[in-house]
Amino acid sequence: MAVSGIISAIIIGLIIGALGRLVVPGRQAIPIWMTVVIGIIAALIGSAIARGLGVATTPGIDWIELIIQVVLAAAGVVAAVALYRRRSVG
């Protein structure tokens, strides 16, 4: 993977992760780097799911793929908050 690919993955991960955090109500006590990692993973898995469903390449903006990615990021944020909270309490 080239440097430009890594930079674009981080930027897309930041955007998808931030959208995932916005969807989850309340305050999320996780660091920003974790949000970026969750966003990158959600973007990759969401793209694979969209490809599997046959909705990855549509004319214009791929809204279905974006929705899948944001939902996965939101689920990742919820899971990370639960794990992070449990780790800091115990």
Secondary structure, DSSP 8 states (H G I E B T S, - for coil): --HHHHHHHHHHHHHHHHHHHHHS-S-----HHHHHHHHHHHHHHHHHHHHHHT-SS-SS--HHHHHHHHHHHHHHHHHHHHHHHHHHH-
